[in-house]
Amino acid sequence: MSLADQLLPGDRIALVSCNDQYTRLKPGEEGEVLRVRTQLGDEVVDVRWDSGSSLSLIPAAGDEWERV
């Protein structure tokens, strides 16, 4: 099952972990799913984080979250 079947725009998620060494996001921060798309063969979750960040998550890179 693809992420697009599991996450819908407007769903709320909380960050569990992220492999982006430059992000200021911390585990537990919450945001709203904008869309799920495919880029270079990987599914990408675009998120509008409550902190103002627009960092997208890539599960294939080890990014993890949970639905709130």
DSSP file (Angstrom, degrees, kcal/mol; ACC not computed):
  #  RESIDUE AA STRUCTURE BP1 BP2  ACC     N-H-->O    O-->H-N    N-H-->O    O-->H-N    TCO  KAPPA ALPHA  PHI   PSI    X-CA   Y-CA   Z-CA
    1    1 A M              0   0    0      0, 0.0     2,-0.1     0, 0.0     5,-0.0   0.000 360.0 360.0 360.0 133.2    0.0    0.0    0.0
    2    2 A S    >>  -     0   0    0      1,-0.1     3,-1.2     4,-0.0     4,-0.6  -0.372 360.0-114.5 -81.0 161.5    1.4    3.4   -0.9
    3    3 A L  H >> S+     0   0    0      1,-0.3     4,-3.2     2,-0.2     3,-1.1   0.834 114.6  66.5 -62.4 -32.5    1.7    6.4    1.4
    4    4 A A  H 34 S+     0   0    0      1,-0.3    -1,-0.3     2,-0.2    32,-0.1   0.759 101.2  49.9 -62.0 -23.3   -0.9    8.2   -0.8
    5    5 A D  H <4 S+     0   0    0     -3,-1.2    -1,-0.3     1,-0.1    -2,-0.2   0.662 118.0  39.2 -84.5 -17.9   -3.4    5.6    0.4
    6    6 A Q  H << S+     0   0    0     -3,-1.1     2,-0.4    -4,-0.6    -2,-0.2   0.770 114.5  48.0-102.6 -33.4   -2.5    6.1    4.0
    7    7 A L     <  -     0   0    0     -4,-3.2    -1,-0.2    -5,-0.1    29,-0.1  -0.931  64.1-170.4-116.6 134.0   -1.9    9.9    4.4
    8    8 A L    >   -     0   0    0     -2,-0.4     3,-2.5    -3,-0.1    25,-0.3  -0.880  39.1 -86.8-118.3 151.9   -4.3   12.5    3.1
    9    9 A P  T 3  S+     0   0    0      0, 0.0    25,-0.2     0, 0.0     3,-0.1  -0.330 118.0  31.5 -53.0 134.2   -3.9   16.3    2.8
   10   10 A G  T 3  S+     0   0    0     23,-3.0    24,-0.1     1,-0.4    25,-0.0   0.150  85.2 133.8  99.1 -18.6   -4.9   17.8    6.1
   11   11 A D    <   -     0   0    0     -3,-2.5    22,-2.9    22,-0.2     2,-0.4  -0.363  53.5-130.0 -62.5 145.1   -3.8   14.8    8.2
   12   12 A R  E     +A   32   0A   0     20,-0.2    56,-2.6    -3,-0.1     2,-0.3  -0.837  29.7 179.0 -99.7 134.7   -1.8   15.8   11.3
   13   13 A I  E     -AB  31  67A   0     18,-2.4    18,-2.2    -2,-0.4     2,-0.4  -0.912  20.0-143.9-131.4 160.3    1.5   14.0   12.0
   14   14 A A  E     -AB  30  66A   0     52,-2.7    52,-2.2    -2,-0.3     2,-0.2  -0.982  29.0-113.6-122.6 137.2    4.3   14.2   14.6
   15   15 A L  E     + B   0  65A   0     14,-2.9    13,-3.4    -2,-0.4    50,-0.3  -0.501  32.1 173.9 -70.4 131.5    7.9   13.8   13.8
   16   16 A V  E     -     0   0A   0     48,-2.4     2,-0.3     1,-0.4    49,-0.2   0.793  69.3 -20.2 -99.1 -51.5    9.6   10.7   15.3
   17   17 A S  E     - B   0  64A   0     47,-1.7    47,-3.0     9,-0.1    -1,-0.4  -0.987  54.6-164.4-157.4 154.8   13.0   11.0   13.6
   18   18 A C        -     0   0    0     -2,-0.3    45,-0.1    45,-0.2    44,-0.1  -0.997  16.4-150.7-144.2 135.8   14.5   12.7   10.6
   19   19 A N        +     0   0    0     -2,-0.3     2,-0.8     3,-0.0    44,-0.0   0.309  64.0 113.0 -90.6   9.0   17.9   12.0    8.9
   20   20 A D    >   -     0   0    0      1,-0.2     3,-1.1     2,-0.0    -2,-0.1  -0.734  52.0-162.9 -83.1 109.8   18.3   15.6    7.7
   21   21 A Q  T 3  S+     0   0    0     -2,-0.8    -1,-0.2     1,-0.2    -2,-0.0   0.646  84.5  54.0 -69.8 -13.4   21.3   16.8    9.7
   22   22 A Y  T 3  S+     0   0    0     -3,-0.0    -1,-0.2     2,-0.0     2,-0.1   0.538  82.7 106.3 -99.2  -7.6   20.5   20.5    8.9
   23   23 A T    <   -     0   0    0     -3,-1.1    -5,-0.1     1,-0.1     0, 0.0  -0.392  56.2-154.0 -74.3 150.0   16.9   20.6   10.1
   24   24 A R        +     0   0    0     -2,-0.1    -1,-0.1     2,-0.1     2,-0.1   0.422  59.0 119.3 -97.0  -2.3   15.9   22.3   13.3
   25   25 A L        -     0   0    0      1,-0.0    -7,-0.1     4,-0.0    -2,-0.1  -0.386  50.3-155.5 -65.0 141.6   12.9   20.1   13.7
   26   26 A K    >   -     0   0    0     -2,-0.1     3,-2.1     1,-0.1   -11,-0.3  -0.851  30.9 -83.9-115.9 152.2   12.8   18.0   16.9
   27   27 A P  T 3  S+     0   0    0      0, 0.0   -11,-0.2     0, 0.0     3,-0.1  -0.279 116.2  33.4 -52.6 137.7   11.0   14.7   17.6
   28   28 A G  T 3  S+     0   0    0    -13,-3.4   -12,-0.1     1,-0.4     2,-0.1   0.151  82.3 133.7  99.1 -17.7    7.5   15.4   18.7
   29   29 A E    <   -     0   0    0     -3,-2.1   -14,-2.9   -14,-0.1    -1,-0.4  -0.397  45.9-141.6 -66.4 145.6    7.0   18.5   16.5
   30   30 A E  E     +A   14   0A   0    -16,-0.2    20,-2.7    -3,-0.1    21,-0.4  -0.738  26.1 159.6-113.6 156.4    3.7   18.4   14.6
   31   31 A G  E     -AC  13  49A   0    -18,-2.2   -18,-2.4    18,-0.3     2,-0.4  -0.957  36.3 -99.3-160.5 177.2    2.6   19.5   11.2
   32   32 A E  E     -AC  12  48A   0     16,-2.3    16,-2.7    -2,-0.3     2,-0.3  -0.911  33.9-120.5-111.5 131.3   -0.1   19.1    8.5
   33   33 A V  E     - C   0  47A   0    -22,-2.9   -23,-3.0    -2,-0.4    14,-0.2  -0.538  26.3-178.1 -68.5 126.9    0.3   16.9    5.5
   34   34 A L  E     -     0   0A   0     12,-3.2     2,-0.3     1,-0.4    13,-0.2   0.841  61.6 -38.0 -91.1 -43.7    0.1   18.9    2.3
   35   35 A R  E     - C   0  46A   0     11,-1.1    11,-2.5   -27,-0.1     2,-0.4  -0.971  45.4-122.4-170.7 164.4    0.5   16.1   -0.2
   36   36 A V  E     + C   0  45A   0     -2,-0.3     2,-0.3     9,-0.2     9,-0.2  -0.990  40.7 164.7-117.8 129.5    2.2   12.8   -0.9
   37   37 A R  E     - C   0  44A   0      7,-2.5     7,-3.3    -2,-0.4     2,-0.5  -0.856  35.2-114.8-138.2 170.4    4.2   12.7   -4.2
   38   38 A T  E     + C   0  43A   0     -2,-0.3     2,-0.4     5,-0.2     5,-0.2  -0.944  28.4 178.6-112.5 131.4    6.9   10.6   -5.9
   39   39 A Q  E >  S- C   0  42A   0      3,-2.9     3,-2.2    -2,-0.5    -2,-0.0  -0.981  73.0 -17.7-134.5 121.3   10.3   12.1   -6.7
   40   40 A L  T 3  S-     0   0    0     -2,-0.4     3,-0.1     1,-0.3    -1,-0.1   0.840 128.9 -52.4  52.2  36.8   13.0   10.1   -8.3
   41   41 A G  T 3  S+     0   0    0      1,-0.2     2,-0.4     0, 0.0    -1,-0.3   0.338 117.6 107.2  86.8  -6.5   11.2    6.9   -7.5
   42   42 A D  E <  S-C   39   0A   0     -3,-2.2    -3,-2.9    17,-0.0     2,-0.3  -0.842  71.5-119.2-106.4 142.2   10.8    7.7   -3.7
   43   43 A E  E     -C   38   0A   0     -2,-0.4    17,-0.4    -5,-0.2     2,-0.4  -0.601  31.5-164.4 -75.2 138.5    7.6    8.7   -2.0
   44   44 A V  E     -C   37   0A   0     -7,-3.3    -7,-2.5    -2,-0.3     2,-0.7  -0.986  12.0-149.5-128.5 133.5    7.9   12.1   -0.4
   45   45 A V  E     -CD  36  57A   0     12,-3.0    12,-2.7    -2,-0.4     2,-0.5  -0.914  12.3-151.7-106.1 112.7    5.5   13.6    2.2
   46   46 A D  E     -C   35   0A   0    -11,-2.5   -12,-3.2    -2,-0.7   -11,-1.1  -0.727  21.6-174.1 -84.6 129.2    5.3   17.4    2.0
   47   47 A V  E     -C   33   0A   0     -2,-0.5     2,-0.8     8,-0.3   -14,-0.2  -0.962  29.5-147.8-130.0 139.7    4.5   18.9    5.4
   48   48 A R  E     -C   32   0A   0    -16,-2.7   -16,-2.3    -2,-0.4     6,-0.2  -0.911  31.9-150.3-101.0 102.5    3.6   22.3    6.7
   49   49 A W  E >   -C   31   0A   0      4,-2.2     3,-2.2    -2,-0.8   -18,-0.3  -0.469  18.4-125.4 -77.4 144.9    5.2   22.1   10.2
   50   50 A D  T 3  S+     0   0    0    -20,-2.7   -19,-0.1     1,-0.3    -1,-0.1   0.775 110.8  62.7 -58.8 -26.8    3.6   24.2   13.0
   51   51 A S  T 3  S-     0   0    0    -21,-0.4    -1,-0.3     2,-0.1     3,-0.1   0.569 123.4-103.3 -75.6  -9.0    7.1   25.7   13.6
   52   52 A G  S <  S+     0   0    0     -3,-2.2    -2,-0.1     1,-0.4    -1,-0.1   0.256  78.8 133.6 103.3 -11.6    7.0   27.2   10.1
   53   53 A S        -     0   0    0      1,-0.1    -4,-2.2    -5,-0.1    -1,-0.4  -0.354  42.7-161.0 -69.2 152.1    9.4   24.7    8.5
   54   54 A S        +     0   0    0     -6,-0.2    -7,-0.3    -3,-0.1    -1,-0.1   0.049  34.3 151.3-119.6  23.6    8.4   23.2    5.2
   55   55 A L        -     0   0    0     -9,-0.1    -8,-0.3     1,-0.1     2,-0.2  -0.333  36.4-142.0 -59.9 130.5   10.8   20.2    5.4
   56   56 A S        -     0   0    0    -10,-0.2     2,-0.4    -2,-0.1   -10,-0.2  -0.635  11.6-130.3 -90.3 153.9    9.5   17.1    3.5
   57   57 A L  B     -D   45   0A   0    -12,-2.7   -12,-3.0    -2,-0.2   -39,-0.1  -0.852  13.5-163.6-108.1 141.6    9.9   13.6    4.8
   58   58 A I    > > -     0   0    0     -2,-0.4     3,-1.7   -14,-0.2     5,-1.6  -0.916   4.7-165.1-125.6 102.9   11.2   10.7    2.8
   59   59 A P  G > 5S+     0   0    0      0, 0.0     3,-1.9     0, 0.0    -1,-0.1   0.851  89.4  60.7 -57.2 -35.7   10.5    7.3    4.3
   60   60 A A  G 3 5S+     0   0    0    -17,-0.4   -16,-0.1     1,-0.3   -18,-0.0   0.729 102.0  54.3 -65.1 -19.9   13.1    5.6    2.1
   61   61 A A  G < 5S-     0   0    0     -3,-1.7    -1,-0.3     2,-0.1   -42,-0.0   0.421 128.7 -98.0 -91.6   0.2   15.7    7.8    3.7
   62   62 A G  T < 5S+     0   0    0     -3,-1.9     2,-0.1     1,-0.3    -2,-0.1   0.481  71.0 151.1  99.1   3.1   14.7    6.7    7.2
   63   63 A D      < -     0   0    0     -5,-1.6     2,-0.3   -45,-0.1    -1,-0.3  -0.465  24.9-167.5 -68.3 139.5   12.4    9.6    8.1
   64   64 A E  E     +B   17   0A   0    -47,-3.0   -48,-2.4    -2,-0.1   -47,-1.7  -0.957  15.2 160.7-132.5 149.2    9.7    8.5   10.6
   65   65 A W  E     -B   15   0A   0     -2,-0.3     2,-0.3   -50,-0.3   -50,-0.2  -0.934  23.4-138.0-151.8 171.5    6.5   10.0   11.9
   66   66 A E  E     -B   14   0A   0    -52,-2.2   -52,-2.7    -2,-0.3     2,-0.2  -0.987  28.5-107.0-136.0 149.1    3.2    9.1   13.5
   67   67 A R  E      B   13   0A   0     -2,-0.3   -54,-0.3   -54,-0.2   -56,-0.0  -0.529 360.0 360.0 -73.5 139.4   -0.3   10.2   12.9
   68   68 A V              0   0    0    -56,-2.6   -55,-0.2    -2,-0.2    -1,-0.1   0.397 360.0 360.0 -95.6 360.0   -1.7   12.5   15.6
